[in-house]
């Protein structure tokens, strides 16, 4: 019984030792075989692989897919015209030389990101300081990304990686610059609005002046025509009066006296203190005749 148990234990140990010598490499990974702390072999092909059992050899897996590095610090960068910009960038990279990667960064990707981030920021600093704000925002934005990518392509070899792409996600002014830009935009809009208002007021004054001039001309022409019509009517009335009064001068004189009385005594309260023998009352005195 003890012999069977020993055989079972030996078989189990042999199985564990055999299992420790086998490992599977995924197609998304790179396997690095270490022998006593030194890199023995780098395996890039997927499948079942073999190695010596620990502690003679051990395996570390590295992800060979494309990784993303985002900037963690928003430091302002000065342009050629001394304007401060904050660049939010992104870098796509992947492992190209596993041996070099491990020698420089170990197996923790955070070590690489901590070292690569300042390098990328420095590359952006060199490119941004050579350009003005309009170039960074629109005209030369693509060229900035291409130039930074070209700078990183050589420096990335020391890290054992390959930089695939560099992108500028966002470009902002720093807080005080943003406030000044907004204030300048606001003042510019107010200036345009005031200019439009002044133009509108000037146009309104011109229209009102033209309307007043036309009104004055129309009123003057109407008054002229009215006076002409009135003059023609008075002339005709005078001719008719003259013709009528010429037929009977005494009646004409009597009619004029009545008109004078009507004009003098319009109201019952009108009182005139005069001599009744005046010529003005001759028509009254001669009423019987």
LINKA-V39997 format. One record per residue. N is the residue number from 1. SS is DSSP state (~ for helix, > for strand, _ for the rest). OMEGA is omega in whole degrees, -180 to 180 (* if undefined). Layout:
BEGIN
N:SS:OMEGA  N:SS:OMEGA
END
This chain:
BEGIN
1:_:178  2:~:179  3:~:179  4:~:179  5:~:179  6:~:178  7:~:-179  8:~:179  9:~:179  10:~:178  11:~:180  12:~:178  13:~:178  14:~:179  15:~:179  16:~:178  17:~:179  18:~:179  19:~:-179  20:~:178  21:_:-179  22:>:175  23:>:-178  24:>:177  25:>:177  26:_:-178  27:_:178  28:_:-174  29:>:170  30:>:180  31:>:178  32:>:-178  33:>:179  34:>:174  35:>:-179  36:_:176  37:_:179  38:>:180  39:>:-180  40:>:-174  41:>:174  42:>:-177  43:>:180  44:_:-179  45:_:-180  46:_:177  47:>:179  48:>:-177  49:>:-178  50:>:179  51:_:175  52:_:-180  53:_:174  54:_:7  55:_:-177  56:_:179  57:>:173  58:>:-172  59:>:173  60:>:-179  61:>:177  62:>:179  63:>:-180  64:_:176  65:_:-179  66:_:-180  67:>:-179  68:>:176  69:>:176  70:>:179  71:_:-177  72:_:-179  73:_:179  74:_:179  75:_:178  76:>:178  77:>:-179  78:>:177  79:_:-180  80:_:179  81:_:176  82:_:174  83:_:-177  84:>:177  85:>:174  86:>:-176  87:>:174  88:>:-173  89:>:180  90:>:-179  91:>:175  92:>:-177  93:>:175  94:>:-178  95:>:178  96:_:-180  97:_:-178  98:~:180  99:~:-180  100:~:180  101:~:-178  102:~:180  103:~:-175  104:~:-172  105:~:-174  106:_:-179  107:_:-180  108:_:-179  109:~:-180  110:~:176  111:~:178  112:~:-178  113:~:178  114:~:179  115:~:-177  116:~:-179  117:~:178  118:~:179  119:~:179  120:~:179  121:~:178  122:~:178  123:~:177  124:~:178  125:~:-179  126:~:-178  127:~:-178  128:~:-178  129:_:179  130:_:-174  131:_:177  132:_:-174  133:~:-178  134:~:179  135:~:-180  136:~:-176  137:~:-173  138:~:-167  139:~:-173  140:_:-177  141:~:179  142:~:-179  143:~:177  144:~:-179  145:~:178  146:~:-179  147:~:177  148:~:178  149:~:179  150:~:178  151:~:-177  152:~:-177  153:~:179  154:~:-178  155:~:-178  156:~:-179  157:~:179  158:~:179  159:~:-178  160:_:-179  161:>:175  162:>:178  163:>:-176  164:>:-174  165:>:175  166:>:-178  167:>:171  168:>:-179  169:>:-176  170:>:176  171:>:-179  172:>:169  173:>:174  174:_:-169  175:~:-178  176:~:177  177:~:179  178:~:179  179:~:180  180:~:178  181:~:178  182:~:179  183:~:178  184:~:177  185:~:179  186:~:179  187:~:178  188:~:178  189:~:178  190:~:178  191:~:179  192:~:180  193:~:179  194:~:178  195:~:178  196:~:178  197:~:180  198:~:176  199:~:178  200:~:179  201:~:178  202:~:178  203:~:178  204:~:178  205:~:178  206:~:180  207:~:179  208:~:179  209:~:179  210:~:179  211:~:178  212:~:179  213:~:178  214:~:178  215:~:179  216:~:180  217:~:-179  218:~:179  219:~:-180  220:~:179  221:~:178  222:~:178  223:~:178  224:~:180  225:~:180  226:~:179  227:~:178  228:~:179  229:~:180  230:~:179  231:~:178  232:~:180  233:~:179  234:~:178  235:~:178  236:~:179  237:~:179  238:~:178  239:~:180  240:~:177  241:~:-179  242:~:180  243:~:-179  244:~:-178  245:~:179  246:~:179  247:~:-179  248:_:-177  249:~:-179  250:~:178  251:~:179  252:~:179  253:~:178  254:~:-180  255:~:179  256:~:177  257:~:177  258:~:178  259:~:178  260:~:177  261:~:-179  262:~:179  263:~:-177  264:~:-177  265:_:-180  266:_:-177  267:_:-180  268:_:-178  269:_:-179  270:_:-179  271:_:177  272:_:179  273:_:-179  274:_:176  275:_:-178  276:_:-180  277:_:179  278:_:180  279:~:-177  280:~:-177  281:~:-178  282:~:-180  283:~:180  284:~:-179  285:~:-179  286:_:-177  287:_:180  288:_:-180  289:_:*
END
